[in-house]
């Protein structure tokens, strides 16, 4: 686990020093809390790739509500209205 440095910066300073702020976020893994009028309004943070296991993904899918019959009927109706795709001209 990396330690993330969190710095506070005014919106005005962030705008003036944007390139420097972006470089510090990218190369030093810093986070900036941007304030306007002394009130925090957003954070500029390094991009982090979401990672989870296949099992966690399956658990997430299972936790979602199931679509009701009306929704499924609507999807089916619209799928049936789609024109047939023409046969591929590419040899197989």
C-alpha positions in Angstrom: 0.0 0.0 0.0 1.3 3.4 -1.0 0.9 6.4 1.2 -1.1 9.1 -0.6 -0.2 12.7 0.1 -3.3 14.9 0.3 -2.7 18.6 -0.3 -5.3 21.4 -0.2 -5.3 24.0 -3.0 -7.6 26.8 -4.0 -9.5 26.6 -7.3 -7.6 29.7 -8.4 -4.2 28.1 -7.7 -5.2 24.8 -9.2 -6.1 26.7 -12.4 -2.9 28.7 -12.5 -0.7 25.7 -11.7 -2.8 23.0 -13.4 0.1 21.4 -15.3 2.2 21.1 -12.1 -0.8 19.7 -10.2 -1.3 17.0 -12.9 2.4 16.1 -12.9 2.4 15.8 -9.1 -0.7 13.6 -9.2 0.8 11.4 -11.9 4.4 11.1 -10.8 4.2 11.5 -7.1 0.8 9.9 -6.6 -0.5 13.0 -4.7 -4.1 13.9 -4.2 -5.4 17.5 -4.2 -8.5 18.7 -2.4 -9.6 21.8 -4.4 -11.4 24.5 -2.4 -13.5 27.4 -3.5 -14.1 30.0 -0.9 -12.5 27.8 1.6 -15.0 25.0 1.0 -13.8 21.6 -0.5 -15.5 21.1 -3.9 -13.6 18.3 -5.5 -10.5 16.1 -5.5 -7.9 15.5 -8.1 -6.7 12.0 -7.6 -4.6 9.4 -9.5 -6.5 7.0 -11.7 -6.8 3.7 -10.1 -7.8 0.6 -11.9 -10.7 -1.2 -10.4 -9.8 -4.7 -9.5 -12.0 -7.5 -8.2 -12.2 -11.3 -8.5 -14.5 -13.2 -10.8 -16.3 -14.4 -7.6 -16.8 -10.8 -6.5 -18.2 -10.0 -9.9 -20.7 -12.9 -9.8 -21.7 -11.8 -6.3 -22.4 -8.3 -7.6 -24.5 -9.6 -10.4 -26.5 -11.9 -8.1 -27.1 -8.9 -5.8 -28.8 -6.8 -8.5 -32.6 -6.8 -8.7 -34.1 -9.1 -11.3 -35.9 -7.4 -14.2 -39.7 -7.7 -14.0 -41.9 -9.4 -16.7 -43.0 -6.1 -18.2 -39.4 -5.0 -18.8 -38.5 -8.4 -20.3 -41.6 -8.2 -22.6 -40.6 -4.7 -23.8 -37.1 -5.8 -24.6 -38.4 -8.9 -26.5 -40.8 -6.7 -28.5 -38.1 -4.4 -29.6 -35.7 -7.2 -30.4 -38.3 -8.8 -32.7 -38.8 -5.4 -34.5 -35.1 -5.3 -35.5 -34.4 -5.9 -39.2 -32.7 -9.1 -40.0 -28.9 -8.7 -40.6 -28.0 -9.4 -44.1 -25.8 -12.4 -44.8 -22.1 -11.7 -44.6 -20.4 -11.3 -48.0 -17.1 -12.4 -46.4 -16.0 -16.0 -47.1 -15.8 -18.3 -44.1 
